[in-house]
């Protein structure tokens, strides 16, 4: 079962009833180039990105976007499960599971110190007397976590517990799909998930090498975007001498191949960098994602935002999600770097000889003197 992505996850609007099928990787926002286009004044052009992997659906806010999951504001990668409610700006969505149950579905039990509890429907873990699995432990929240079955899959949701829920030793942000043999920890209390059926191999105790990878941070890359090559470490280039622009404004000066020495003027508003031919700055380089980063130029300055990219966006060598730039910053997308230049207006050169104003002034003075002499006669 491991390695298989759960099928049938959708995002349903609670405002107008629209339902969106979710690809393995997608973006949500107001811009027409998003996979899921939503309208709302408080929704950003690129509001969030998402990925479905074997553990389920992960949502990442973009550009300091506002996202709530079950009433909790999130600012980093967050895993969501069926029945979770998401709010982006004022728009409300629900994660739904329309997948089909397996022909031979598993049954699920959790084991704790020799005791076995079957998971049917939903099962709450906590300190409260109403919990399906109750612990008399002050470090466990009254309603700590919930186990439930949907489309034959077993899911776990942390209920905003004080001390956290852990899967195979890694803290869970939100919820995720579980597998046969997974170890769950609640503070110092641990239990193991066992699936029954489909000729599963006996579960064994997890070794450190088996632990799942940490959930991605806001700036961490998700799995490689289709058609994008993961980059190797590169050295920040020495800034090239930028050509003097003809007018005031903001410019990107290419620092590395295939844009070395080229100058790109930024217009007011947004400028997208990527490998797609339709973006404003198109770069034919395999480490650059189709829509990699976005620059926003306003009176207050220039800001860069990482979009749905495999290799991330860096400023002066540091990964960023959203940052206000300064003159001289080096912006790197994949293996391609640019130097930001902000220039002020220069007075245009005179279109006449430098002595001409003096000559005109002298002639005018002579004329005035002659006029005075004639008036005195």
C-alpha positions in Angstrom: 0.0 0.0 0.0 2.8 2.4 0.7 3.7 4.6 -2.3 0.1 4.7 -3.5 -1.5 8.2 -3.6 -5.0 8.3 -2.1 -7.5 8.8 -4.9 -10.6 10.9 -4.9 -9.6 13.9 -2.8 -11.5 17.0 -3.8 -11.9 20.6 -2.6 -15.5 21.7 -2.4 -16.6 25.3 -2.0 -18.9 25.9 0.9 -20.0 29.2 -0.6 -21.2 28.2 -4.1 -21.1 24.4 -4.1 -18.3 24.2 -6.8 -16.0 21.1 -6.5 -12.4 21.0 -7.7 -10.6 17.7 -8.5 -7.1 17.9 -7.1 -4.0 16.9 -9.1 -0.9 15.7 -7.4 0.5 19.3 -7.5 -1.6 22.4 -7.9 -1.9 26.1 -7.1 -4.9 28.1 -5.9 -5.5 31.8 -6.4 -7.1 34.6 -8.3 -4.7 34.6 -11.3 -5.8 32.8 -14.4 -2.7 30.7 -14.5 -3.6 28.8 -11.3 -4.9 25.2 -11.5 -7.8 26.3 -9.2 -9.0 29.8 -9.9 -11.1 31.4 -7.2 -12.5 35.0 -7.0 -12.2 37.2 -4.0 -10.8 40.6 -3.2 -8.9 39.1 -0.2 -7.5 36.2 -2.2 -4.0 36.7 -3.6 -3.0 36.1 -7.2 -1.2 33.0 -6.0 -2.6 32.2 -2.6 -1.6 28.6 -1.9 0.1 25.5 -3.4 -0.8 21.9 -2.7 0.6 18.4 -3.1 -1.0 15.0 -2.7 1.5 12.3 -1.7 1.0 8.9 -0.1 0.3 10.6 3.3 -2.5 12.7 1.8 -2.9 16.4 1.0 -0.5 19.2 2.1 -1.3 22.9 1.7 1.4 25.6 1.8 0.4 29.4 2.0 2.2 31.6 -0.5 3.1 35.3 -0.2 2.1 35.6 3.5 -1.4 34.5 2.5 -4.1 34.0 5.2 -5.2 30.4 5.5 -7.3 28.9 8.3 -7.7 25.1 8.8 -10.5 24.2 11.1 -10.4 27.7 12.6 -6.7 27.7 13.2 -4.4 30.2 11.3 -1.5 28.4 9.5 1.6 30.0 8.1 3.6 26.9 7.0 3.0 23.6 5.3 0.0 22.0 6.8 -1.5 18.5 6.2 -5.2 18.3 5.8 -7.6 15.3 5.8 -11.1 14.6 4.7 -13.8 16.8 6.3 -11.2 19.5 7.2 -12.5 23.1 6.6 -10.2 25.6 4.9 -10.7 29.3 4.7 -8.7 31.4 2.2 -9.6 35.1 2.7 -13.3 35.0 3.1 -13.8 31.9 0.9 -14.6 28.5 2.6 -13.7 25.1 1.3 -14.0 21.5 2.6 -11.7 18.6 1.8 -13.8 15.7 0.7 -13.1 12.1 -0.1 -14.9 10.7 -3.1 -12.6 7.7 -3.5 -14.1 4.2 -3.8 -13.7 1.6 -1.0 -11.3 -1.2 -1.8 -12.9 -4.5 -2.9 -11.2 -6.1 0.0 -10.9 -3.3 2.6 -8.6 -3.5 5.5 -9.7 -3.4 9.1 -7.7 -1.4 11.5 -6.7 -1.7 15.1 -4.3 0.2 17.4 -2.2 -1.6 20.0 -1.1 -0.1 23.3 0.7 -2.2 25.9 -0.9 -5.4 24.8 -4.4 -3.9 24.5 -6.1 -3.8 21.1 -8.8 -1.4 20.0 -10.6 -1.6 16.6 -11.1 1.6 14.7 -14.6 1.8 13.2 -15.8 5.2 12.0 -14.1 7.7 14.2 -12.2 7.2 17.4 -11.0 10.0 19.7 -7.8 9.8 21.7 -7.5 12.0 24.8 -7.8 12.5 28.5 -11.6 13.0 28.6 -13.9 10.3 29.8 -15.8 10.3 26.4 -12.6 9.5 24.4 -12.6 6.2 22.7 -9.0 5.7 23.9 -8.6 7.5 27.2 -5.4 8.2 29.1 -5.2 9.4 32.7 -2.2 11.6 31.9 -2.0 15.4 32.3 0.3 15.7 29.3 -2.5 14.5 27.0 -5.1 17.0 25.9 -8.8 16.3 26.7 -9.4 15.7 23.0 -5.9 15.1 21.7 -6.3 13.4 18.3 -8.8 11.6 16.2 -8.5 8.4 14.1 -11.1 7.7 11.4 -11.6 5.5 8.3 -12.5 7.0 4.9 -12.6 5.1 1.7 -10.9 2.2 3.4 -8.0 4.4 4.4 -7.1 5.2 8.0 -6.5 8.8 8.8 -5.1 10.6 11.9 -5.9 14.3 12.8 -4.2 16.2 15.6 -6.9 18.2 17.5 -4.6 21.2 18.2 -3.2 19.4 21.2 -0.8 21.2 23.5 2.0 18.6 23.4 1.6 17.4 19.8 0.9 14.2 17.9 3.8 12.3 16.3 3.9 9.7 13.5 7.0 7.6 13.5 8.8 10.1 15.6 7.9 13.2 13.6 5.5 15.8 14.8 2.3 16.0 12.7 1.1 19.5 11.6 -2.6 18.8 10.9 -3.4 15.3 9.8 -2.3 12.5 7.6 -3.0 9.0 6.2 -1.7 6.1 8.2 -0.2 2.8 7.2 0.1 -0.7 8.6 2.9 -0.6 11.2 3.0 3.1 11.8 3.9 4.2 15.4 1.8 7.0 17.0 3.1 9.0 19.9 1.2 11.3 22.3 3.8 12.8 24.6 5.4 9.7 26.1 2.6 7.4 25.2 3.0 5.3 22.1 0.8 2.9 20.2 1.1 1.0 16.9 -1.3 0.8 13.9 -2.1 -2.7 12.6 -4.0 -3.4 9.4 -5.7 -6.7 8.9 -6.2 -8.2 5.4 -4.6 -8.2 2.0 -1.8 -10.5 3.0 0.0 -7.8 4.9 3.5 -8.7 6.3 3.8 -8.7 10.1 4.5 -5.2 11.5 7.9 -4.6 13.0 9.2 -2.0 15.3 10.4 1.1 13.4 14.0 1.8 13.0 15.4 5.4 12.8 16.0 4.9 9.0 12.3 4.1 8.6 11.1 7.4 10.0 9.1 9.5 7.6 10.7 12.7 6.3 9.9 15.9 8.2 6.9 17.8 6.9 8.1 20.6 4.5 8.4 24.1 5.8 6.9 27.1 4.0 10.1 27.6 1.9 11.0 23.9 1.4 10.5 22.5 -2.1 7.8 19.9 -2.6 8.5 17.0 -4.9 10.0 18.1 -8.3 7.5 19.8 -10.5 6.9 17.9 -13.7 9.6 18.7 -16.3 11.8 20.5 -13.8 15.3 19.1 -12.8 16.3 19.4 -9.2 19.4 21.6 -9.0 22.7 20.9 -7.4 24.4 23.4 -5.0 25.7 26.5 -6.8 28.0 29.3 -5.8 26.5 32.8 -5.7 28.0 34.7 -8.7 30.0 37.8 -8.5 27.8 40.7 -9.7 28.4 41.6 -13.3 28.7 45.3 -14.2 25.2 46.4 -15.1 24.8 48.6 -18.2 23.5 52.1 -17.5 19.8 52.2 -18.2 18.3 54.9 -20.3 15.7 55.9 -17.7 14.8 55.6 -14.1 13.2 52.4 -12.8 14.0 48.9 -11.7 15.9 46.4 -13.7 17.1 42.8 -13.5 20.6 42.2 -14.8 21.3 38.6 -15.7 24.2 37.1 -13.9 24.4 33.5 -15.1 23.8 31.6 -18.3 21.5 31.7 -20.2 20.7 35.4 -19.2 24.2 36.7 -18.4 24.4 40.4 -19.3 20.8 40.8 -20.4 18.8 43.6 -18.8 15.0 43.1 -18.0 13.0 46.2 -17.2 10.4 45.7 -14.5 7.0 47.4 -15.1 4.7 48.5 -12.3 2.6 45.6 -11.1 3.7 42.0 -11.3 6.3 40.3 -13.4 6.5 36.5 -13.5 9.8 34.5 -14.0 9.6 30.9 -15.2 10.2 28.4 -18.0 6.8 28.9 -19.6 6.8 30.9 -22.8 3.8 32.9 -21.6 5.5 34.5 -18.6 7.1 38.0 -18.8 10.7 36.7 -18.2 10.9 33.3 -19.8 14.1 31.2 -19.1 14.8 28.0 -21.0 16.7 26.3 -18.2 15.7 22.9 -16.7 16.2 24.0 -13.0 13.6 26.7 -13.4 9.9 25.7 -12.9 7.2 26.7 -15.3 6.0 29.5 -13.1 8.9 29.9 -10.6 8.7 33.3 -9.0 6.8 36.6 -9.1 8.2 40.2 -8.7 5.8 42.9 -7.6 6.9 46.5 -8.3 5.1 49.3 -6.5 5.9 52.7 -5.2 7.0 51.2 -1.9 9.6 49.0 -3.7 10.1 45.6 -5.3 9.1 42.3 -3.6 9.8 38.8 -4.7 7.5 35.8 -4.0 8.3 32.2 -4.6 5.6 30.4 -6.6 5.1 26.7 -7.2 8.8 25.9 -7.8 10.8 22.7 -7.3 14.1 24.4 -6.5 12.9 27.5 -4.6 13.8 31.1 -4.8 16.8 32.6 -3.1 17.9 36.2 -2.3 21.6 36.6 -1.6 21.9 32.9 -1.1 19.0 32.4 1.4 15.7 30.7 0.6 12.7 33.0 0.7 9.0 32.8 0.4 8.2 36.5 0.2 10.7 39.4 0.7 11.0 43.1 0.0 14.2 43.6 -2.1 16.9 46.2 -2.1 19.1 47.6 -4.8 22.0 45.2 -5.3 20.2 42.1 -4.2 20.9 38.9 -6.1 17.8 36.9 -6.9 18.3 33.2 -7.8 15.6 31.0 -9.4 16.9 27.4 -9.8 20.4 27.8 -11.2 19.8 31.3 -12.7 20.7 34.5 -11.0 19.8 38.2 -11.5 21.1 41.4 -10.0 18.4 44.0 -9.0 19.2 47.5 -10.0 17.1 50.5 -8.9 18.1 53.7 -10.7 17.0 57.3 -10.3 16.3 59.8 -13.1 19.2 61.7 -14.6 18.9 65.1 -16.2 19.0 64.7 -20.0 22.1 66.1 -21.7 21.6 69.6 -23.2 20.7 69.7 -26.9 22.7 73.0 -27.5 26.4 74.1 -27.1 27.4 74.8 -23.6 28.4 78.4 -24.5 25.1 79.3 -26.1 23.3 80.4 -22.9 26.1 82.7 -22.0 26.1 84.2 -25.5 22.3 84.8 -25.4 22.6 86.3 -21.9 25.4 88.7 -23.1 23.5 89.8 -26.2 20.4 90.4 -24.0 22.5 92.6 -21.7 23.9 94.6 -24.6 20.5 95.2 -26.0 19.2 96.5 -22.6 22.3 98.8 -22.3 21.7 100.3 -25.8 18.0 100.8 -24.9 18.9 102.7 -21.7 21.4 104.9 -23.6 18.9 105.8 -26.3 16.3 106.6 -23.6 18.6 109.0 -21.9 19.3 111.0 -25.1 
